[in-house]
């Protein structure tokens, strides 16, 4: 995944309404009207959020059916999870070195605090 | 090692990233490893193949600091900033801006480092909070391959993504 794609995914996920929409879609496909129901928002406002999600490929909207149901696409979410993992691994690699250093200081460190 | 280190890195709210970790050492010693240059060089090496080559640090409120890492191809990465708070051994708050090669400083973040001792004093809990100016900057930092400037982490990212 390119940085642009990742950026688009993260931007799409940054909004609480869009996260709520994705959560709803985990339960199964739904139409715009169904998705809008729990929100105090107009259909156009919800449609705008759905477009952002669609552009980030987090959802797919059927072209065939007239009511165009939305379906969750999990792949970008999985990639973000993997990416955060990579971020964590770099921090953890340094922290492990710090563990080793602290152990060494502990062994020979009467002169250290 | 089976000891629970409470290690976590996660986005918090809209504008922050929080890193937590426990260390099996007293607070004064952990603070020393995070502030004394000869100790920092031994662990804050960045991605594989990199090393911390410059470590100028004022270690006082209002003072500047400048760290520089060198990569396997000789590429340079600089993190520099100024201390807003410096309370040994518990709390540091400073700006952290990054630049690569001789390039301009990129928008960075405020970093707050907090250490707290366990009740028996043998262990120390670390919390690092990175504050970005807004949501976009935070997400941009995440997306650009680590606000920490770990550009070389891309290679590791590629490997992770390749195996996904």
Interface residues (C-beta under 8 A of the other chain):
Chain A: X1 X3 X6 X7 X10 X11 X14 X78 X79 X82 X83 X84 X85 X86 X87 X88 X89 X90 X91 X92 X93 X94 X95 X97 X98 X99 X100 X101 X102 X103 X105 X106 X109 X112 X113
Chain B: X1 X5 X7 X8 X9 X10 X14 X19 X21 X23 X24 X25 X26 X28 X29 X30 X32 X33 X39 X42 X43 X44 X45 X46 X47 X48 X135 X136 X139 X140 X142 X143 X144 X145 X146 X148 X150 X153 X156 X157 X160 X161 X164
